[in-house]
Amino acid sequence: MTKKDYKAIASVINSAYEAAIQHENDTPRHILNRLTNRMASMLSEDNPRFDANLFWDACNPDSKE
């Protein structure tokens, strides 16, 4: 990974953190879904072959049942 990658990841986490502050009544699941969605968007922009559905499944423990 490059410095650009680390900055992009930090930016996604920062924006999810800021959104969590604005929506302080969100459940942890809402916060994690928002973070996962933003991460998937960033990764999709970086790689057109990125499979967001596969990423969501890998991030979601409920999909492993």
N, C-alpha and C positions, 0 to 999 in steps of 0.2 A: 504494500500500500504506500501511497505517496502522501506528502504533506497536504496536497489538495484533498485527498480522500478523508484525512483526519479532520480537516477544516469543515468539510461537507457534513460529516457525521456530527461534529460538535454543533453545527448550525441547526441540524434537524432536532437534536436533543434540546438545544436552547429554545427553539420555537415551540416544541411540545411542552417544555417547562413553563414558558410564558403563558401558553394557552391554559395549562393546568391552574396557574395562579388566577387567571381571569374567570375560570369555571371551577371555583374552589369546592363546589358541591359534587363534582364529578366523582364517580367511583374509580378505584384503581383500574378496573377493566376499561372504562372509557379513556382513561389517560394512556393505557398501554395500546389500545386500538388506535388512538390518535398518533402515537409515536410510530407504531407499525405502519400506518398509512403514509405518514410523511417519509419514513425511511424507504418504503416501497416506491414512492414517487421519485425520490432522489436517485435510487438505484435504476429505475426505469429510464430516467433521463440520461443516465450515464451509459446504459447498455440496452439497446433496443431489443435484444434477445432475452432480457431479464423477464422471468415469469413471476409476476406479482402474486398470482394465486398460489403457486408453489411456496413462495416466501411466506404468505399468510398462513398456509397450512403448517409450515415448519415453525412458525412463531406461536401458534395457537395450541395450547395443550389439549383443548377440547377436541381437536381434529385427530388426536392420536387414539381416541377411544374406539 
